[in-house]
Amino acid sequence: MQKIVPNLWFDHTAAEAAAFYTDAFPNARVTDTQYYPSEGLAAFQADFAGKELTVTFEIDGYSFVAINAGPEFTVNPSISFMLNFDSSRDPDAREHLDQLWARLADGGQVMMPLDSYDHSPHYGWVQDRYGVSWQLMLTNPDGEPRPFIIPTMLFCGPAQNRAAEAASFYTALFPGSRIGMDVRYPTDAGPATAGSVMFTDFEIFGQWFAAMDASREQDYTFNCGVSLMVSCDDQVELDRYWEALSSVPEAEQCGWCADRFGLSWQLVPANLDELMAKPGAYEKLMGMKKIEVAAFG
């Protein structure tokens, strides 16, 4: 089971976006759709009555949740998804990279053109038509293998030069975690100071994540557009992570919190779907900050 699932916020277009991704990516499919209640919603959610609430989809076995909501938050490149095309596993990796690039760039915005760079002979960074950012990279097959999809955090704005601190914090918090690569800037690079993180990756619950300190000033930072949902085995586990992660009281709602770096998390019980099937569950959840399993009755 995938313990941490990225959640992507869409303005009324979650189902459309999920359909786009499952068509653009090979080996992708929608696995679940949850719906808003048909009545009893707050005024700001009234137009969602009976419509999709979340659409869960998989890409190469990796799960995402598309949240169908309003314009309150917008996905931005502070969290992107690195896609590793490995020629040792796929002899047509470069061709497949180019094919996917064409799909994702169509109607989107190229942030770094597809080209040869120091870190990869064939790499590009694109923000697709829905605002989600992808880094497509032809990887060096030597060394320790990495999965196809790696969520990648760009520490910029208020979080600038805190990537190393974050990697240490997360790997200390979650059991069985470790840091993999750790490459530092040898000299100052824009807002990135000498010794800050050019690139690091770390493993949590068997999943890989990456982090970088921005080498250019950015006008965005972490927000609820992309959040990381952690499936907790019980209330004790949920409480422990909430205590460590929640650092912004005003961000606490419905199991959501923001950590000391501004990164958004959702801490949910593993049986949330079962709890949400109980009478009045949606109204109860909307009234919570940290989720209390016992309150569902």
C-alpha positions, 0 to 999 in steps of 0.5 A: 500500500502507498502510505503517502499519496500526493493530492492535487487541487483543481478548480472544478476540473478534477475529473477532466484532469484525471481523464487527461493524465490516464490518457496521456500516460501509459499504464494509467487508470482511474481507481476510485471516485468519491462524490459530494453529498447531494445536500447539507453542504456549506454555502461555498460548496453548494454548487458541488452537490452530487458532483465528484469530490475526489478522483483517485488515479494511478500512473504506473502503479503510483497513486494520486488524488485529484481534489475537485474544489474551487479557486481557493488554491492553485497548483504551482511548481514548488512541488513537481513530479520527476519522471525517470526514463531509464534506458536499462529498463526501457530500451525506448526510454528516450522515445517514450519521454518525447511522446509524453513531453508532447502530450504534457506540453500541449496547452501547457508552459515549458519551464526548462526546454527539452535539451541536454543538461549537466544532470541529464542528456535529455531533460525538460520541465513542463507545467501542463494545461492544469498547472501540474509540473513535471520534470522528464529526465533520461536517467543514468542507469548506473547507481542505485535505481529510482522509481519512475515518479518522484515528488520533488520539492523546490524550496523557495520564498519563505522556505529558501535554503531549508531543503537540507533541514527539511530532509533531515526533519522528515527522515527523522520523523517517519520510521525507516527513512533515509537520505540518498543523494545529497549534492550541494551548491559549491558557491552562491547561486542566486538565492541559494547559498553555498552549501545549500541543496542543489539536489537531494532525495530521501526515502520515506515508507519505501517511497522516494521524494526529492528536494532542491533549494531554488537558484532563482527567485520565485513568486510562488511557494508551497500551498494547498495546491499540492498536499501529501496525504498520509494514511495512518494506521490508528489515532495514535499514529495520526496524533504523533504526526500531527503534533510534529507536522502542524505548525500553522494553526490557521491551516488546520482543517479537516485533517489538513495542516501545514508544517514549519516549511509551509508544506501541506499535509493531510493526516487521515485514518487508513479506514477513512472511506469506511468512516465517511460512509457513516451518517453525518460523516461529511458534516462531522469532518468539516467541523474538525481540525485534526481528525478524531476517529472516535467522533464518527461514532 
